[in-house]
């Protein structure tokens, strides 16, 4: 199975390639990708150099154009697609059906992957995208179990890619409206989840209170590590309890299930983390690459090195087990 690795900067891109990534995914420095944060992403020239660097070392480059086009401003996305194709991207990761149609018509030889943002989570939806736009791969939502993935794999005619390590999104996987409810900006339309411009911290007695927009997201007693305020990982009063409502602040890790994922028909394993630094990328990619090459019995020791890199230094197998509150 291929190991698909994140890069939010040229430095992280080189680290991923050098650590053994089979493919690296990245995006332009604009609203066409769902990680449009200050200080991240690539200019056209930086992407040109990155693709050349990867190609010399046998690594593919996937360009994520995985936000949804804004009516009247489609040319922003059309230009990004044209530039990515001209620069030599091995695949475009797309979410918007209109952009898929444009790429399929204008660049029929360009390989097209369906982003997790498209929320294609059943065989009918995926086969429609294959028939309509010649999609070659689908990135499945993290809301599916391994048996769900196996059932879908038997019914579709394209490759399957799944997330195995990194941040865990919830709700309608990839199509989050919580951030836009609190801030007016969303990953799907603006490429930003919980933008830093809307994040605030304040002291209240011995507590540190985190806020997103006008909403209190969490309250941390003295000595407790404070997490970044996203609504999906906020702590709230719910009936008689005071707890995390949707998802604990932990990271996804299903590397212990890679044999089952392979048997289910998965072609590629994806790491989340384009907003993470180059040291994180290098450590995670090199460790997972070694784990994939190792015998199953020796993987646990290798993977234990990653626990300190996980959010809250905790991990979960998330919806792969479907243990909902």
C-alpha positions as CSV (number, residue, x, y, z in Angstrom):
1,X,0.0,0.0,0.0
2,X,1.2,3.5,-0.8
3,X,2.0,5.9,2.0
4,X,0.5,9.4,1.2
5,X,2.1,12.1,3.3
6,X,1.3,15.8,4.0
7,X,3.3,18.9,3.3
8,X,2.3,22.4,4.2
9,X,5.7,24.0,3.3
10,X,8.5,23.3,0.9
11,X,10.7,22.2,3.8
12,X,8.1,19.7,5.0
13,X,7.7,18.5,1.4
14,X,11.4,17.7,1.2
15,X,11.4,15.9,4.6
16,X,8.4,13.8,3.5
17,X,10.2,12.8,0.3
18,X,13.5,12.0,2.0
19,X,11.7,10.0,4.7
20,X,10.3,7.6,2.1
21,X,6.8,8.9,1.1
22,X,5.3,7.3,-1.9
23,X,3.3,10.5,-2.6
24,X,3.2,13.9,-1.0
25,X,0.0,16.1,-1.1
26,X,0.1,19.8,-0.8
27,X,-1.8,22.9,-2.0
28,X,-1.5,26.4,-3.3
29,X,-1.3,29.5,-1.1
30,X,-4.9,30.5,-1.6
31,X,-8.5,29.5,-1.0
32,X,-8.5,26.6,-3.4
33,X,-7.2,24.2,-0.7
34,X,-8.8,23.4,2.7
35,X,-5.7,24.2,4.7
36,X,-5.4,27.9,3.8
37,X,-3.6,29.1,6.9
38,X,-1.1,32.0,7.0
39,X,2.5,30.8,6.5
40,X,1.5,27.5,4.9
41,X,1.3,26.2,1.3
42,X,3.0,26.8,-2.0
43,X,3.6,29.5,-4.6
44,X,3.6,28.3,-8.2
45,X,7.4,28.4,-8.3
46,X,7.7,26.5,-5.0
47,X,5.4,23.8,-6.3
48,X,7.4,23.6,-9.5
49,X,10.6,23.0,-7.5
50,X,8.9,20.5,-5.2
51,X,7.5,18.4,-8.0
52,X,11.0,18.3,-9.6
53,X,12.6,17.3,-6.3
54,X,10.0,14.5,-5.8
55,X,10.2,13.2,-9.4
56,X,14.0,12.8,-9.2
57,X,13.5,10.6,-6.2
58,X,10.6,8.5,-7.5
59,X,7.9,10.2,-5.4
60,X,4.6,11.5,-6.7
61,X,3.0,14.9,-6.0
62,X,-0.8,15.3,-5.4
63,X,-2.2,18.8,-5.4
64,X,-5.3,19.4,-3.3
65,X,-7.8,21.8,-4.8
66,X,-10.4,20.5,-2.3
67,X,-12.6,23.5,-1.5
68,X,-15.8,24.4,-3.2
69,X,-16.0,27.0,-5.9
70,X,-17.7,30.3,-5.2
71,X,-20.3,31.4,-7.8
72,X,-18.9,34.1,-10.0
73,X,-15.3,33.4,-9.0
74,X,-14.8,30.0,-10.6
75,X,-11.7,31.2,-12.5
76,X,-9.7,31.1,-9.3
77,X,-10.2,27.3,-9.2
78,X,-9.9,26.9,-12.9
79,X,-6.5,28.7,-12.9
80,X,-5.3,26.6,-10.0
81,X,-6.2,23.4,-11.9
82,X,-4.5,24.6,-15.1
83,X,-1.4,25.6,-13.2
84,X,-1.2,22.3,-11.3
85,X,-1.6,20.3,-14.5
86,X,1.1,22.5,-16.3
87,X,3.5,22.0,-13.3
88,X,3.2,18.3,-13.6
89,X,1.0,17.2,-10.7
90,X,0.6,13.4,-10.7
91,X,-3.0,13.8,-9.4
92,X,-5.5,16.5,-8.4
93,X,-7.5,16.0,-5.3
94,X,-10.9,17.5,-5.9
95,X,-14.1,17.9,-4.0
96,X,-16.3,20.2,-6.1
97,X,-18.3,18.4,-8.8
98,X,-18.2,21.4,-11.1
99,X,-14.4,21.5,-10.8
100,X,-14.2,17.7,-11.5
101,X,-16.3,18.3,-14.6
102,X,-14.0,21.1,-15.7
103,X,-10.8,19.1,-15.2
104,X,-12.3,16.0,-16.9
105,X,-13.2,18.0,-19.9
106,X,-10.2,20.2,-20.3
107,X,-7.5,17.8,-19.1
108,X,-8.8,14.3,-19.8
109,X,-5.3,12.7,-19.2
110,X,-4.9,14.2,-15.8
111,X,-5.4,11.8,-12.9
112,X,-8.3,12.8,-10.6
113,X,-8.7,11.8,-7.0
114,X,-11.9,12.4,-5.0
115,X,-11.2,14.4,-1.8
116,X,-12.6,13.4,1.5
117,X,-14.3,16.8,1.4
118,X,-16.7,15.3,-1.2
119,X,-18.0,12.9,1.4
120,X,-18.4,10.1,-1.1
121,X,-19.2,7.3,1.3
122,X,-21.2,4.7,-0.6
123,X,-20.8,2.7,-3.8
124,X,-23.4,4.6,-5.8
125,X,-21.9,8.0,-5.1
126,X,-18.3,6.7,-5.9
127,X,-19.3,4.9,-9.1
128,X,-21.1,8.1,-10.2
129,X,-17.9,10.0,-9.9
130,X,-16.0,7.3,-11.8
131,X,-18.5,7.3,-14.6
132,X,-19.0,11.1,-14.8
133,X,-15.4,12.3,-14.2
134,X,-13.2,9.3,-14.6
135,X,-12.1,9.4,-11.0
136,X,-9.2,7.0,-10.3
137,X,-9.2,7.1,-6.5
138,X,-11.5,8.0,-3.7
139,X,-10.4,9.2,-0.2
140,X,-13.0,7.7,2.1
141,X,-14.4,9.5,5.1
142,X,-13.1,8.5,8.6
143,X,-16.7,7.7,9.6
144,X,-16.6,4.2,8.0
145,X,-15.6,1.0,9.7
146,X,-13.2,-1.5,8.1
147,X,-16.1,-3.8,7.2
148,X,-17.8,-0.7,5.6
149,X,-14.7,-0.1,3.5
150,X,-14.5,-3.8,2.5
151,X,-18.1,-3.7,1.3
152,X,-17.6,-0.6,-0.7
153,X,-14.4,-1.9,-2.2
154,X,-16.2,-4.9,-3.7
155,X,-18.7,-2.6,-5.5
156,X,-16.5,0.1,-7.0
157,X,-14.0,0.4,-9.8
158,X,-11.4,2.7,-8.4
159,X,-8.6,2.8,-5.8
160,X,-9.3,3.5,-2.2
161,X,-7.3,5.8,0.1
162,X,-8.0,6.1,3.8
163,X,-6.6,8.2,6.7
164,X,-4.6,6.2,9.2
165,X,-2.8,8.8,11.3
166,X,-3.2,12.4,12.4
167,X,-6.1,14.8,13.1
168,X,-9.6,13.3,13.4
169,X,-12.5,15.3,11.9
170,X,-16.1,14.5,12.8
171,X,-19.7,15.3,11.8
172,X,-20.3,14.8,8.1
173,X,-16.7,13.9,7.4
174,X,-14.9,16.6,5.5
175,X,-18.0,18.9,5.2
176,X,-17.8,20.7,8.5
177,X,-20.3,23.6,9.2
178,X,-19.4,24.1,12.8
179,X,-16.5,26.5,12.1
180,X,-18.5,28.6,9.8
181,X,-21.3,28.8,12.3
182,X,-19.0,30.3,14.9
183,X,-16.7,32.4,12.7
184,X,-18.3,32.9,9.3
185,X,-15.4,31.0,7.7
186,X,-15.3,27.3,6.9
187,X,-12.8,24.7,5.6
188,X,-15.1,24.0,2.6
189,X,-15.5,27.6,1.3
190,X,-12.5,29.5,2.7
191,X,-10.0,26.7,3.5
192,X,-9.8,27.5,7.2
193,X,-11.1,25.7,10.3
194,X,-11.2,27.8,13.4
195,X,-9.0,30.6,12.0
196,X,-6.5,32.1,14.3
197,X,-8.0,35.6,13.8
198,X,-11.1,34.4,15.7
199,X,-9.3,32.5,18.5
200,X,-9.0,34.1,22.0
201,X,-7.7,33.1,25.4
202,X,-8.5,34.8,28.7
203,X,-7.8,34.1,32.4
204,X,-10.7,33.7,34.7
205,X,-9.6,33.0,38.2
206,X,-7.3,30.0,38.1
207,X,-8.8,28.8,34.8
208,X,-7.7,29.5,31.2
209,X,-10.7,30.0,29.0
210,X,-10.5,29.5,25.2
211,X,-12.9,31.1,22.8
212,X,-13.8,30.9,19.1
213,X,-15.6,33.9,17.9
214,X,-18.2,34.7,20.5
215,X,-18.3,31.2,21.9
216,X,-16.5,29.7,24.9
217,X,-15.0,26.4,23.7
218,X,-13.2,25.1,26.8
219,X,-12.0,25.9,30.3
220,X,-8.7,24.6,31.5
221,X,-7.8,24.4,35.2
222,X,-4.3,25.4,36.3
223,X,-1.9,22.7,35.2
224,X,-4.0,21.2,32.4
225,X,-2.6,21.6,28.9
226,X,-4.8,23.9,26.8
227,X,-5.9,22.7,23.4
228,X,-6.6,24.8,20.3
229,X,-10.3,25.8,20.3
230,X,-12.3,24.0,17.6
231,X,-16.0,23.5,18.2
232,X,-15.8,19.8,17.4
233,X,-13.3,19.3,20.2
234,X,-14.9,21.6,22.7
235,X,-15.9,20.7,26.3
236,X,-19.5,21.6,27.2
237,X,-22.2,21.2,29.8
238,X,-24.5,18.4,28.5
239,X,-27.4,17.4,30.7
240,X,-25.7,16.4,33.9
241,X,-22.2,16.0,32.5
242,X,-19.3,18.3,31.7
243,X,-17.4,16.7,28.9
244,X,-16.3,16.7,25.2
245,X,-19.4,16.7,23.2
246,X,-18.3,15.4,19.8
247,X,-14.8,14.2,19.9
248,X,-12.0,14.2,22.5
249,X,-8.8,16.1,21.6
250,X,-6.9,13.1,20.4
251,X,-5.4,11.9,17.1
252,X,-6.4,9.1,14.8
253,X,-4.1,6.1,14.7
254,X,-5.2,2.9,13.0
255,X,-1.8,1.6,12.0
256,X,-2.5,-1.4,14.1
257,X,-5.1,-2.4,11.5
258,X,-3.1,-2.1,8.3
259,X,-3.4,-5.9,7.6
260,X,-7.2,-5.6,7.9
261,X,-7.2,-2.5,5.7
262,X,-5.1,-4.2,3.1
263,X,-7.5,-7.2,3.1
264,X,-10.4,-4.8,2.8
265,X,-9.1,-3.5,-0.5
266,X,-7.3,-0.3,0.5
267,X,-4.6,0.9,-1.9
268,X,-3.2,3.9,0.0
269,X,-2.7,5.0,3.6
270,X,-2.9,8.8,4.2
271,X,-1.4,10.9,7.0
272,X,-3.2,14.1,8.0
273,X,-1.1,17.1,9.0
274,X,-0.3,19.8,6.4
275,X,-0.4,22.3,9.3
276,X,2.4,20.5,11.2
277,X,6.1,21.3,11.0
278,X,8.8,19.5,9.1
279,X,10.2,17.7,12.2
280,X,6.7,16.1,12.8
281,X,6.4,15.1,9.1
282,X,9.9,13.6,9.0
283,X,9.3,11.5,12.2
284,X,5.8,10.3,11.3
285,X,6.6,9.4,7.7
286,X,9.9,7.6,8.5
287,X,8.3,5.7,11.3
288,X,5.2,4.6,9.4
289,X,7.3,3.7,6.4
290,X,9.4,1.3,8.6
291,X,6.2,-0.1,10.2
292,X,4.8,-0.9,6.7
293,X,7.9,-2.8,5.8
294,X,8.1,-4.6,9.2
295,X,6.5,-7.9,10.2
296,X,3.2,-7.4,12.0
297,X,4.7,-8.7,15.3
298,X,7.4,-5.9,15.4
299,X,5.1,-3.0,14.5
300,X,3.9,-2.1,18.0
301,X,7.4,-1.1,19.2
302,X,8.0,1.0,16.1
303,X,4.6,2.8,16.4
304,X,4.9,3.5,20.1
305,X,7.4,6.3,19.1
306,X,4.5,8.3,17.7
307,X,2.4,8.5,20.9
308,X,4.2,11.8,22.0
309,X,3.4,13.4,18.6
310,X,-0.4,12.8,18.9
311,X,-2.8,15.5,20.0
312,X,-3.0,15.4,23.8
313,X,-0.5,12.5,23.5
314,X,-3.5,10.2,23.1
315,X,-4.8,8.3,20.1
316,X,-8.1,6.7,19.0
317,X,-9.2,4.4,16.2
318,X,-12.3,6.6,16.0
319,X,-15.1,5.6,13.8
320,X,-13.2,2.6,12.5
321,X,-14.6,1.0,15.7
322,X,-17.9,3.0,15.8
323,X,-17.9,3.4,19.6
324,X,-20.2,6.5,19.8
325,X,-21.3,8.1,23.1
